[in-house]
Amino acid sequence: MNLTQDCNHWENKLSKEERAMFSHVLAFFATADSIVGENLVERFTCEVQVPKFRLFYGFQSMIENVHWEVYSLLIDTFIRDAEERHRLFHAFLEMPAVRWKAKWALHWIKSDRSFATRIVVFAAVEGIFFSGSFVTIFWLKKRGLMPGLTFSNELISRNEALHTQFACYVYSTLKNRLKDDELRSVIINASEVEQLF
């Protein structure tokens, strides 16, 4: 991933406010991909009995690790101040907007609620939580800025869309699905958390 132009754009084409916003976005992505990966390893791959679903989750886990590596590289490249880098890499502790989303997702990893509930939750994490942040990066592409970041965003957003679609597919195969009001409640709650970001 060539970030030569991106470094120049970060320093010279983005305002201070834009750099702060994109720092938050990158911190969220680095945190969220590790949480999604944790859920896959700790819960979903152990609970799912359908072999092709387990294979998909194994592949998804590997892809989430690649995403985390990309976001970590982007933070290391764009953020020169060591204290700020530390803050971004510890966004779960340091940044309230990221903390709300992370705590919401982590709560569900530990939850004793049904698999159906948790599959909807993680479809919301990847479909709702990620989408708003992807759009901010696509805005940079529209402006002709940050080609390395925007290219990685294109690829990663495709992966996350696939993960969301797969979660919806798995949900559609379940015999014990949520009642409509329960499903709506999870989605509304996820949307409210996203609005805080």
C-alpha positions in Angstrom: 0.0 0.0 0.0 1.6 3.2 -1.2 0.9 6.0 1.3 3.3 8.6 -0.1 0.6 10.9 -1.4 -1.5 10.2 1.7 1.1 11.6 4.0 1.3 14.8 2.0 -2.4 15.1 1.9 -2.7 14.3 5.6 -0.3 17.1 6.5 -1.2 19.7 3.8 -4.7 19.1 2.4 -6.7 18.1 5.5 -7.7 20.6 8.1 -6.9 20.0 11.8 -10.6 19.1 12.3 -10.6 16.6 9.4 -7.4 15.0 10.8 -9.0 14.7 14.2 -12.2 13.1 12.6 -10.2 10.6 10.5 -8.0 9.8 13.5 -11.2 8.8 15.4 -12.4 6.8 12.4 -9.1 4.9 12.2 -9.1 4.3 16.0 -12.6 3.0 15.8 -11.8 0.6 13.0 -8.7 -0.7 14.7 -10.7 -1.3 17.9 -13.8 -2.7 16.1 -12.0 -5.2 14.0 -10.3 -6.7 17.0 -13.6 -7.0 18.8 -15.3 -8.7 15.8 -12.3 -11.1 15.6 -12.7 -11.8 19.4 -16.3 -12.6 19.0 -15.6 -15.0 16.1 -12.9 -16.8 18.1 -14.6 -16.8 21.5 -18.2 -17.5 20.5 -19.3 -18.0 16.9 -16.8 -20.6 15.8 -17.5 -22.6 18.9 -21.2 -22.4 18.7 -21.9 -23.0 15.0 -22.2 -26.6 14.0 -22.6 -26.2 10.2 -19.1 -26.9 8.7 -19.3 -24.3 5.9 -20.3 -21.6 8.4 -17.3 -22.5 10.6 -15.0 -22.3 7.6 -16.4 -18.9 6.7 -15.9 -17.7 10.3 -12.3 -18.9 10.2 -11.7 -17.0 7.0 -13.5 -14.0 8.4 -11.3 -14.0 11.5 -8.1 -14.0 9.3 -9.5 -11.1 7.3 -10.4 -9.1 10.4 -6.7 -9.5 11.5 -5.6 -8.1 8.1 -8.0 -5.2 8.5 -6.5 -4.5 12.0 -3.0 -4.6 10.5 -4.0 -2.1 7.8 -5.6 0.3 10.3 -2.6 0.0 12.6 -0.3 0.8 9.7 -2.3 3.8 8.8 -2.3 5.2 12.3 1.5 4.5 12.6 2.0 6.3 9.3 -0.2 9.4 9.7 0.1 10.1 13.4 3.6 11.2 14.3 3.1 12.1 17.9 3.8 9.1 20.1 1.2 10.1 22.8 -1.5 10.6 20.2 -0.7 7.2 18.6 -0.9 5.6 22.1 -4.3 7.3 22.6 -5.6 6.0 19.3 -4.4 2.5 19.8 -6.1 2.5 23.2 -9.2 4.2 21.9 -11.5 1.9 23.9 -10.1 3.5 27.1 -9.2 7.0 25.8 -11.9 8.1 23.4 -15.6 8.2 24.7 -17.1 7.9 21.2 -15.1 4.7 20.4 -15.7 3.4 24.0 -19.5 3.5 23.6 -19.4 1.4 20.5 -16.8 -1.0 21.8 -18.6 -1.5 25.1 -21.9 -2.2 23.3 -20.3 -4.8 21.1 -18.2 -6.4 24.0 -21.4 -6.6 26.1 -22.9 -8.9 23.5 -19.8 -11.1 23.3 -20.2 -12.0 27.0 -24.0 -12.1 26.8 -26.0 -15.2 27.5 -28.6 -14.1 25.0 -29.5 -16.4 22.1 -27.2 -17.0 19.1 -30.0 -15.4 17.0 -29.7 -12.2 19.0 -25.9 -12.1 18.9 -25.8 -12.7 15.1 -28.1 -9.7 14.6 -25.9 -7.7 16.9 -22.8 -8.4 15.0 -24.5 -7.9 11.7 -25.4 -4.4 13.1 -21.8 -3.8 14.2 -20.4 -4.6 10.7 -23.4 -3.2 8.8 -24.3 -0.1 10.9 -21.3 0.8 12.9 -18.8 0.4 10.0 -20.9 2.1 7.3 -20.9 5.6 8.7 -17.1 5.5 9.1 -16.6 4.0 5.6 -18.7 6.9 4.1 -16.4 9.5 5.7 -13.4 7.9 4.0 -15.3 7.7 0.6 -15.8 11.4 1.0 -12.0 11.8 0.8 -12.0 9.8 -2.4 -14.7 12.1 -3.9 -12.3 15.0 -3.1 -9.4 13.2 -4.8 -7.5 12.8 -1.5 -5.7 10.0 0.3 -5.5 7.4 -2.5 -3.9 4.7 -0.3 -6.4 5.1 2.5 -9.4 5.3 0.1 -8.2 2.2 -1.8 -7.8 0.2 1.4 -11.3 1.5 2.4 -12.8 0.2 -0.8 -11.4 -3.3 -0.3 -12.2 -3.5 3.4 -15.7 -2.1 3.0 -16.4 -4.9 0.5 -15.2 -7.5 3.0 -17.4 -6.0 5.7 -20.4 -5.9 3.4 -19.8 -9.6 2.7 -19.6 -10.3 6.5 -22.8 -8.5 7.1 -24.5 -10.4 4.3 -23.3 -13.7 5.6 -24.6 -12.8 9.1 -28.0 -12.1 7.6 -27.8 -15.4 5.7 -26.9 -17.4 8.8 -29.8 -15.7 10.6 -32.2 -16.6 7.8 -31.3 -20.3 8.3 -32.1 -20.3 12.0 -35.2 -22.0 13.3 -35.4 -19.9 16.4 -35.3 -16.3 15.2 -36.1 -13.1 17.1 -39.6 -11.7 17.3 -40.0 -8.6 15.1 -40.0 -6.2 18.1 -36.8 -7.8 19.5 -35.1 -7.6 16.1 -36.2 -4.0 15.8 -35.0 -3.2 19.3 -31.4 -4.4 18.6 -31.2 -2.5 15.3 -32.6 0.7 16.9 -30.2 0.4 19.8 -27.2 -0.1 17.5 -28.4 3.0 15.5 -28.6 5.1 18.6 -25.1 4.1 19.7 -23.8 4.9 16.2 -25.4 8.4 16.4 -23.3 9.1 19.5 -20.2 8.5 17.4 
